[in-house]
Amino acid sequence: MPIRVVIDTNIWVSALLNPFGFPARLLKSFKEGVFTVIISSPMIEELANVLNRPRIKDRYGITDDDIEELMILIEERTEGVLLSEDIDICRDRNDNFVIETAIKGHAEFLVTRDDDIKSDEGVSSFLSQHGVSVISIAKFLTTINKA
């Protein structure tokens, strides 16, 4: 059974902006079906909003086609979960839906660069109680390469 993972918005954005970094390697592994990504509607909406910001598109030369291609890939190849918005643990309330997605989707890992998630002991402990480990991209890539 493939590893179940939630990939935070910041990772998807980075994968599109830099085709040579760890996020791009993660995206490549996702395209190859190495793991199962869990996602929710609020996460999809957040990603679309961030990628369509003029300062992001203009600065990095991202086209509407680039965004559409990534969004279609994500929507077709991820497993969606419904949220009830009953989790309120993170300092940044906007991150609660990411945490809830990981828990409701029975993810093993949450890959993020967000300090409000990865550096908060309360959040990490809460996720750990539900079998979710907060992990860096590099550690996740090592994990899937061992599997």
C-alpha positions in Angstrom: 0.0 0.0 0.0 1.5 3.4 -1.0 2.5 5.9 1.6 -0.2 8.4 2.3 0.9 12.0 2.5 -0.4 15.6 2.7 1.8 18.1 0.8 1.4 21.6 1.9 0.7 24.4 -0.5 4.2 25.9 -0.1 5.8 22.7 -1.5 3.5 22.6 -4.6 4.3 26.3 -5.3 8.1 25.7 -4.9 7.9 22.7 -7.3 6.5 24.9 -10.0 8.9 27.8 -9.4 12.1 25.7 -9.3 12.3 22.6 -11.5 15.6 21.5 -10.0 15.0 21.6 -6.2 13.7 19.0 -3.7 10.0 20.1 -4.3 10.4 19.3 -8.0 11.9 15.9 -7.1 8.8 15.3 -4.9 6.5 16.4 -7.8 8.3 13.9 -10.1 7.8 11.1 -7.6 4.2 12.0 -7.3 3.7 11.9 -11.1 5.3 8.4 -11.0 2.8 7.2 -8.4 5.3 6.5 -5.7 3.0 7.7 -3.0 -0.7 8.8 -2.5 -1.4 12.4 -1.9 -4.4 13.4 0.3 -6.0 16.8 -0.3 -9.0 18.8 0.6 -11.0 21.5 -1.2 -9.6 24.3 1.0 -6.1 23.2 0.0 -6.9 23.1 -3.7 -8.4 26.6 -3.4 -5.4 28.0 -1.5 -3.0 26.6 -4.1 -5.0 28.0 -7.0 -5.1 31.4 -5.3 -1.4 31.5 -4.5 -0.3 30.4 -8.0 -2.6 33.0 -9.6 -1.2 36.0 -7.7 0.3 38.4 -10.2 3.5 38.9 -8.2 4.1 35.1 -8.3 3.2 34.7 -12.0 5.1 37.8 -13.2 8.2 37.2 -11.1 8.7 33.6 -12.0 7.1 33.6 -15.5 4.4 31.1 -14.6 1.8 30.8 -17.3 -1.9 30.0 -17.0 -1.1 26.7 -18.8 1.6 25.8 -16.2 -1.0 26.4 -13.4 -3.7 24.5 -15.2 -1.5 21.5 -15.8 -0.5 21.3 -12.1 -4.0 21.8 -10.9 -5.4 19.1 -13.2 -2.6 16.7 -12.2 -3.4 17.3 -8.5 -7.2 17.0 -8.9 -6.9 13.8 -11.0 -4.3 12.0 -8.9 -5.0 12.9 -5.3 -7.5 11.4 -2.8 -9.8 14.1 -1.6 -11.2 14.2 1.9 -14.1 16.3 3.3 -13.5 18.6 6.2 -15.8 19.5 9.0 -13.6 22.4 10.3 -13.6 21.0 13.8 -9.8 21.3 14.4 -8.5 24.4 16.0 -4.9 23.8 17.2 -2.6 25.9 15.1 -1.5 29.5 15.8 -2.3 30.4 12.2 -5.9 29.4 11.9 -5.4 29.1 8.1 -3.3 26.0 8.8 -5.9 24.1 10.6 -7.4 22.8 7.4 -4.0 21.3 6.4 -3.8 19.6 9.8 -7.4 18.3 9.5 -6.7 17.1 6.0 -3.8 15.0 7.3 -5.9 13.5 10.1 -9.1 12.9 8.2 -7.1 11.4 5.3 -5.2 9.0 7.5 -1.9 10.4 6.2 1.3 9.0 7.5 3.2 12.2 6.7 2.6 15.9 6.4 5.3 17.5 4.2 5.6 21.2 4.9 8.0 24.2 5.3 5.5 26.1 7.4 7.0 26.9 10.8 3.6 27.3 12.4 3.1 23.6 11.7 6.6 22.0 11.9 8.0 24.0 14.8 5.0 23.9 17.1 5.4 21.1 19.6 1.6 21.1 20.4 0.7 20.7 16.7 3.4 18.0 16.2 2.2 16.1 19.3 -1.4 16.4 18.2 -0.6 15.1 14.7 1.5 12.3 16.2 -1.5 11.1 18.3 -3.2 10.6 15.0 -0.3 8.8 13.4 0.9 11.7 11.3 4.5 12.8 11.2 5.5 16.3 10.2 8.5 15.9 7.9 10.8 17.9 5.6 11.0 17.4 1.9 14.5 16.0 2.1 13.5 13.4 4.8 10.4 12.5 2.9 12.4 11.9 -0.3 14.8 9.7 1.7 11.8 7.8 3.1 10.2 7.1 -0.2 13.5 6.1 -1.8 13.9 3.4 0.9 10.3 2.1 0.4 
